[in-house]
Every structure is written in C-alpha cells, then in structure tokens.
Amino acid sequence: MKIFLAAALAAAFVVPCAVAQEPANAQQAEKTAAKKAMEGFDIDALDRTVDPCTDFYHFACGTWLKNNPIPSDQSSWGRFSELQERNRLILRDVLEKAEVNDPNRDAVDQKIGDYYEACMDEKGVDAKGLAPLQPTLDSIAAIKQKSELAELIAKLHREGADVFFQFGAEPEFKNAKMEGAATDQGGLGLPEKDYYLRGDAKSQELRQQYVQHVTNMLKLAGESPDQAAKDAKTVMELETALAKMSMGIVERRDPQKIYNPKTKQELVAMDPNFDWNRYLVALHSPQFEKLNLDSPAFIAGMNGLIEKTSLDDIKTYLRWHVLHSAATQLPMTFVNENFDFYGRKLTGAKELQPRWKRCVRYTDGQLGEALGQAYVKVAFPPDAKERMEKMVHNLEAAMKTDIEGLDWMTPETKKAALVKLSMITDKIGYPEKWRDYSKYEVKRDDFLGNTVR
C-alpha cells in the first residue's frame, strides 16, 4: 500500500518509543492499538523519576515502555507499530468487503479481494500440498548440464526465488531520474554474510539451527531423513562460499564501493561459466548496453563457484531456495517450520501472527497500489490530501522566505539553496497515476500461483 505520508504523520503526532520486553498477548495489542495510534503525544509516557539530562530517552518513554510489552506475535514494538496496527485493521475491513464474490466489484476490488480470499483459504492451500510448486521442482530435476543453468535461474528469479545473485533495475547513481540495469550479490538463506562467518557461540548455534531447519523443510518436501540432512549440509557449504564472496553490510554503506558501471559485454566476459546472454533473454529483460555491478567481486567469484560445484549440489541448493521462497504460501506444516526458525529463533517472536494479518501483509506486498486505492477511499479522501498539500506548500513557502532573509548566506549560496528547495518533489498521500495491474491475473483458489504471477 504505497501511502507516502504515513511515516511523516506518525513522526509528527506520536512519540517514537520502542520496546523490547517479554511478549504479551497479541490480541490485547490488537484491541488497543487503533485507539492509541490516534491519541497523539502521550504525556503519560514520560517517566518523571528519570533525569532527562542523564537519560532523555527513558525520561520521554519510560512509562510507555513499562506499560507496553511486546505482543507475542511481534519481534519488536513501538508507537509506529501501533500506527501500523491501526492501518492493518482498516485494511482488513477493506479486504473482507472486497473478497465477497460480487459480480459488480470493480477491477481493483476483484484483484485485492480474490488475492486475499486465496490467501485466507488455509484448508485449500493445505489440500494442494506441494502440487502448485511441483512444475518448478521438476524443472530443476530435469536439467542435465550446467549450460542450462542460465535459463533455469532466470525462471526461478522471475518466480521470486533468490538464487545465486540478484538482477533488476535500480536508480542510476549519477542521474536519479533514470532507472538502469543492475546486478548484485544474493542467494543466502541467512540475513547476511556475517551470520555464516562469525565464530561466537550464538552464531555457531544459529547456524546449526539453520541447517536443522533446511533439513526439516526438505523432509516435509518428501526427502528421507538421511538424504535431507546430507542435502542441508550441501546447502550450508554452498551458501557459506557465497557469503565469503559477498560484501559486508558496513562496506556496502559506502556508495562508491557499490557503484561499478560496466558494459554488458564486460559482464558477459566476467563469467564464462555462466551464459549471461541466455539468462537475460529468459528473464525477458529489456535491452540495455550498460549496467551497474553493486558487488563485482561476487559476480566474478560466482564463475569459479559454478565451475567447481557439482551439478547435483547446485540442484540441491536451487531446490531448497524454491521451497524457502514459497514457504509462506505452502501448507501449514511448512509455514510453521518456516516461522519456527525465521520468526522464533531468528527474531524472537513467540507465536505466528493470525492468518488474516499475514494475508493483509501479503496482499499489500503484491498489490500495494491497488490496495492503496481502496484504502484512501476510507482513510485519506481527496479533501485530506488537499489539506496536506496546502500545509506542505506553506512550509516550503516559509522555508523560501527564511532562506531569502538569512544574513549569514551569500547571494550565491542563497540562490543555490533556493534551486535545491525548488527541486523537492512532493509525494503526498498517493500518486496522481496509480500502477496498472490489469495484466496481472489473480485467482480465488491459487495463492501460490498468484504470488508467482
């Protein structure tokens, strides 16, 4: 749901307190969040027993922290979470109305309603088992040589599996008005490279839990316990090799290190063991001559990794990532196993969110601007947008007046500042032109298929 002003409004009217305590009952937070989110600045959140000159955060938020333990279906909680909870309740109401199979629904309500209906059909998803995923698993099993990997990886990328690397569009570094082709590191099941390489006891334990999780998922997919354990070890070894080639999160904060423009021909030459031309055709990529390599050492290293890794091991890795990428759209045995590792062990959440919350989130993720159209009809009508636009324009006019009256700026600096001010693009509430989903087919009984499409 691409509603641009939500964060700005939240920052203006709520105290940014956040909490990390023992979880409370999720339903309690659900009942009170809508009310709390609209209360504005909460003077009762202050803890006046704390000296603000010593610890201002606990002075401002201490009482709120004591009174707001983390809901059991969350890994963190704060005033912004309350605002999100309020919005989630509104979206639930919108979607429950849209999912009614009314022939008079408009195209937007049909798409968001049928997607939500397909997601909420837990019994239907369970009954299908792995059948919706079987054609993709069969395509992995069918390849006979590494030269076929380029087309297969393109297919998996189109279907949402993060295997080996990432490829897509990103804003060009030196012309933000343009989008350009870019490739980047990827292919990990843990959050980032340090999870694979840190030597402390907690990290070692987490890696063991991850291997057990991969094992469990493969067993659910039909592998024998011994084969699943062997394949999970293979996955861990290959992902660790990918992690060693990856840039760290601190290194990636330097924009110069992720700005590496190349020609398409230079990319092709970097990886003789991977046919980039076949990949791009199979990906349905538009034509381009230049691209950015966000992580060039990773792309170069992938060539050697593919060369030395057996095809069977690569297929095992691909099979795991297909299961991983689809886990939340599969039967509840997969959903629960996925939550046990990624929710409970990795983030500390105590219980799986109710299905309606997850389905609101998935619908928002897949049909954000379609859901946004329905949302603004009830939560942000045209007169509200008009008031916000007027407020923002007044703020910009006041800033212009302030700049012109500054006595410490030279005329040349003022001129440059006013040019910069004039280049601000106001994005308030929702776009003037909504995204077109007319070519996206949504079926009421095909949750995984809807996500893949």
N, C-alpha and C positions, 0 to 999 in steps of 0.2 A: 504494500500500500504506500505509494510514493506521495506522502503528505509532508511537504518540505518544512512547514512552520512548527511542527510538533515539538521539536527539541528546543527551539527558541522560546516558545511559550512556556515550556516546562522550566527553563532556566530563569525566566522572569518571575514565576509565581511560586516555585517550590524550593525548599531548602535542599541542597544536593547531599543529603545524608545517605550513607550506605552502611550496610551491616553485614557482619559475618559471625553469626551466632548459631546455637543449636536450632535446627529446623522446628517450626511449629506446624500445626495442621494447615494444609493448603487451602481448605475450604474457608477457614477463618479469614485468611488474607483476601480471598476472592470476594467475600461478602463486604469487607470494609474498604477495599482499595478504591472503588468508584467514588465513594464519599470523600475519602482522604485526599484523593488526587485533585479535588476541586476546592479544598479548603484554603489554598494559597499559603502564605507564610504562616508557620505554626509557632507561635510564641512559646507554647508548652514543650516544644522540642528542646529548649535550652536547658542546660544543666548549670544552674547558678552556683553550685558548690565548687565549680572548677574556675580557676583564674584564667580569664581569656588571654592574658598576656603570656601565660605559660603554655596553655593548650587550647587554642581557639576552636579547633575542630570539635573537641569534646564539650567545650562550653556551648557551641552552637547546636550540637546534635546529640549530646549525651543522653538526655531523657528519651529522645526518639529511639536511640539505639537500644536502651533498656526495654522499651515497650514494643519493639518490633523484631522479634526473632525471625530468622529466615523461614519462609514456608517450606514444607517438606518436599515440594516438587520443584524447588528452585535451588541453584547453587550460590546465588547472591541475592541481595535485596536492598532496595533504596527507594528514595522518593520518586525517582524516574521509573522504577519498577511499578510503583503504584499507578503512575500515569499510564504505563503500558497495560496494566491490568484493566484499567478503565476502558481503554481503547479496545482491548481484547473482548470485553463484554459487549461493546457496541457492535463489533464485527461479528460476533457470534449471532446476535439478533439479526443482523443483515443477512448472514448466510443461511440461517434457518428459515427465513422467509423466502430467500432465493432458491432454496433446494426443493421447494414444493413444485412438483412436475406440472406446472400450469402452462397450457399451450399459448397463453397470452404473455408469457415472460419475454422481455426484450433480450437481445443477444448477450448483453453483459450479464444479466441475471442468470441466463441459461449456462454460461460458461462457469461463473463462480459457484452457482448453485449445484451444478452437476459434478464439478470437481469436489466440492465439499461433501456431497452425498456419497460419491465413490470412496472418499477417504473414510467417512464415518461408518461404512459398511464393513465392520470388523468380521462378521461371520462370512461374508462373501469373499473377503481377502483371504481368510483362513482356509476356506474351501478350495480355493485355487492353488494353494501351496506355491511351489516354485514354477508352476506351468508358465506364467507370464514371462519369467526370466529364462526359460529353457532355450528359446532360439538363440539368445546371446551366448549362453554357456555352450551350446552346440557349435557356434561359430568359432569359439576358442578351441574346442576339441578338434575341429576339422582342419586346422592349418597344419601343413606338413613341412614347411621350411621357413626360415627367418625372413626371406624376401617377402613373405605375405604379411609380416607384422605391420607394415606401414598402413595398409588398408584396414586391418583389424583394429589398430589403435585409434585410427580416425573414427571408426564406427563406435568404439567404446567412449571416446571423447564426446561424440555427438549425443550419446545416451547418458552422459553425466558421470562416467567413471574416471577418477583422477589417476591415470596410469602413466608412469614414467615422467611425463613433463606436461606443461600446460601451453596451450596456444590459443590466441584470440586477439581481440582489439583492446587497445588502451590509448588514452590521450597522449599525443606526441609531446615529448618533453619540452620542446622549444616552440611549440605552437599549440596551445591548449584548445584552440578551436577545431583542431583536426584529430581524428582517430587514426591510429596506424596499427599495422600488424605487430604482434609481439609474441615471443616465446619465453617461457620461464620454467624454473625447476618445479618439481611436483612428485607425485607418486608415493607419498608417505601415508601410513595409517595412523601414526602418532603426530601430535601437533607440529613439531618442527625438529630440526636436526639434533639439538642437544638432548632430546629425550632418548636418542639412540646411543649417545656417546658419553654422557655424564657417568662418573664412577661411584657416586654416593649410594648408600644403601637404599634410599627411597626410589631412586631412578632404576636401580637394578631390580627391585621388587616390581615396579611398574612394568618393566619390560617382560618379566616373567608372566605377569598378569595379562599383558597384551598377547603373548604367544599362546597362553591358555585360551584367551578369547577367540583368536583366529582358529585354534583347534576346535573349540565348541561350535563355531559357525560352520566350519567345514563338515563336522559330524552332522549337524542339522541338515546340511545340504546332501547328506547321503553317504559320506565317506566313512570308512571303518575307523575306529579309534586310533589304531596304529598308523594308518595312512594319513589321517588328519593331523596327528602330532608331527609326523615327518614333513608334511607339506607346510605346516605352520612354521617349522624351523627354517624351511627354504624361504618362505616369505620374509621372515625376520632377517635372514642373511642378505637377501637382495635389497630390502629397504635400508638396511644399515649401510650397504655400499652406496645407495643413492644419497643417504644422509651425509656421508663423508664428502661427497662431491658438491653438496649444497652450500650456499652462503648462509651464515647465521643471521638471526633477526637483528642483532646490533649492526652488523656490517651492512645490512640492507637499508638501514636508515640513512646512509649516505647516498643521495641521489646520483652522484657521479659514478658510483660503483654499479648502479643498475641501468645506467644509460650507455648502451653499447650498440650504436647503429651499424647495421650490416646490410649488404645486398642479399637478395635471395640466393644468388649464385654462391656467395660466401657461406651461407648457411648450409647449402647442399654439400659443399666441399668439406665442411667440418665433420660430417657423419657419413662416410662411405658405406657403413654397415646399416644405415637406415635411409630408405628412399623417401626423401622429403617431398619430391615431386608427386609421387603416388599418394603420399599422405594428404597433401593439400588438395588434390583432385577428389579424393574420397571424403575429405572433410567438407567439400563444397565451399571452399574458401574463395572469396573474391580475388581478382588478380591484384598483385602488388609487386613492386620492384625492390622496395626497401622495408626493413623491419628492425625492431629493437630486440636485442638479446638481454633480458633482465639478469640472466645468470649464465654468461658464456662458458665458464669453466664446467658447469654442469652439463650443458649441451654437448660440449666437446668430450667430456668424460663418458657420456651415455654411449658413445660409439664403441669404446673399449668394453663397457659393461655388457652390451648386447653381444659383442663378439665372443666373450669368454663364458657367458652364461648359456647353459644348455637350453634348447627349445622347450623341453619338458618343464624345466624350472620356471621359465618365463610364462608358460601357460598356467602353471600353478599360481604364480603371482597375479596374473590377469584374472583368473577365476576368483581369487579371494577378493580383489578390488571390485569386481562386479557385484558380489554378494554384499560387500561393505557399502557400496554406494546405494544399493537398493534396500538396505536392511530395514529402514523405517517404513517402507511400503510393502513389506512381506508379512507373512503370518505372525501372530503374537509371540511365538517361540523365538523367532528372530528378533523381533522388536525388544523383547525382554532381555535377551542376551546382549544386544547392542547397548541397551540402557545400562545394564549391569557394569559394563566396562566404561563406556564413554560418559555416562551420567553419574553413576555411583562412585566408581573407583577414580575416574579422571577428574571430575569436577566437584564431587562431594554431595550431590543431590541424593535425597533419601528415598524418594519414590518417583515413579514415572508420572508425568503430567497426564491428566484426564485426556481421553481421546479427542474431545472437542477442542481443547487448547492446541493440541498438536495439529489438528486439521485446519484450524484457523491459521496457524503459522504456515503450514504447507501451502494453503490456498493463497495466502499473502505473498509467499515466496515465488509461486509460479505465475500468479495473475495479479501482480501488485497494483498496476494502474487500473485494471478492471474493477478490482475490489475497492480501490480508491474512489472510483466514480460513484459507486453505491454508498460509500462511507460519507462522502462530503454532502450528499443529499440530506443526511440526517444530522451530521455533526459539524459541518462547515459550509453553510449555504452561501449564495453569492453576496448577500449583504455583509456577512462576516469577512469574506475576502476583501470586499471593498473597504471596510474599516481598517483592516490590517495594511492594505496598500497605502491608504491615506496616512496612517501612522508612520510607516517606513519612509514614505516620500517626505513627510515633515521632518523626520530625523535626518535625512540626507540634506534637506534644505538648511537645517540648523548647523550641520557639520560644515556646509559650504560657507555659511556666514561666519562661523568660528574661524575657519582657515583664513578667510579674507581679512579678519580683524587681528590676526596674530602679529605682535610686534617683533617677535624673535625670528620670523621667517623672512628670507629674502624674497623679492618679487619672483625670481626664477623658481625658487623652491615652492612658493605658493601655487604657481602655475602648474608645476608638475603634480602637486598634491591634488589640485582640482581635476586634472586629467585623470588621475587614478580614481578619484571619487566618482567621476562620470562613467567609468568603465565597470562599476559594480552592476551585476545582473541580479535583479530582484526575483527570487523564486518564492512565491507566497502561496501557501495552501495547496495548490495543484497546478499542473501545466495548462497552458492555453489549448494545446493539442494533445489529446490522450493517445497512448500507444494503441496500435491496431492489432487485435488478436483474432481477426476474422478468419485467418488461415489455420488457426490452432484448433484442432478437433478435440473436444472433451466428451468423454462417455461416462454415463452414470454408474457403470459397472466395471470400470477398468482403471483402478487407482494407479497402479504401476505404469500402465500404458500411457495414462495422462501425463505422468511425470516425465517419462521418456520423451514423449512427443513435444 
